[in-house]
Amino acid sequence: MIDSTVSTDGAEMFGKLITLIRILRSENGCPWDKEQTPQSFHPYILEEYHEMVHAMNQGDKEEIADEMGDLIFLVIFVAYMFEQQGLTTLKDVVEGVIEKMTRRHPHVFGDATATNSGEVIDKWREIKAGERNISRRDSILDGVPRSLPALSRAQKLAGRAAKVGFDWTRPEDVFDKIDEELNELRDAVSAQSSRAIREELGDLLFVIVNAGRHLKVNSEAALNDTSDKFERRFRFIESGLKAQGRSLEDADLKEMDRLWDEAKNQEHTRS
């Protein structure tokens, strides 16, 4: 059963947000806000998205609410800028997504049935493939945004190609390709060709992403986990040196490696 009180409150807040944005963009509004374009907002949206994800991973409810609010504000702000340009309206945007989500959930709003999430995903893909903006695509790779983080984009592009059989058969085949690309990177380094090094390093990363795909691992998530681990262990080094009244500049690599191993051993003990 839908909680109508929550829905009413949400609608009222949504209206207040739109009013706020209209004031900011009005003749007597904020000079900076009035200068913005949808294109100028790209980096802000990406930044706020990542800040929201970070807050969610931290589990801080106040930070989650704050960062989610920032992201919602930016998205509605962009939608209003498009409305000012006469390209669409906020009403069209909201009505469009409601219609699309209703259409893509026939097991909820129609006569279709789905007993598990796998069936839901299959039906979703079937419905999506028949939609006008999808069916008009010239390439199977269309619709993968270049603005995605590089690892995510690589995984999506390779996944699309894999659907039509352009893929390795087994994970072991990808491992062989990793060895091949690593050797080509070594050759580029030996030749001291900066252009070739950049290209071969990119090739190596792309193949590693495919290894993750074959192993059912999201490369973006895996690298984020490793970055978290690196940050955690390096902070341990900083804290350990600080406890001795020393700084990073006072320590050599051997000392830092010892503290790194200590942090690593503590993590293994806790796990």
Buried (B, 14 or more C-beta within 10 A) or exposed (E): EEEEEEEEEEEEEBEEBBEBBBEBBEEEBEEEBEEBEBEEBEEBBBEBBEBBBBBBEEEEEEBBEEBBEBBBBBBBBBBBBBBEEEEEBBEEBEEEEEEEEEBBBBBEEEEEEBEEEEEBEEBBEEBBEEEEEEEEEEEEEEEBEEEBBBBBBBBBBBBBBBEEEEBBEEBEEBBEBBEEBBEBBEEBBEEEEEEBBEBBBBBBBBBBBBBBBBEEEBBBEBBBEEEEEEEEBBEBBBEBBEEEEEEEEEBEEEBBEEBBEBBEEEEEEEE
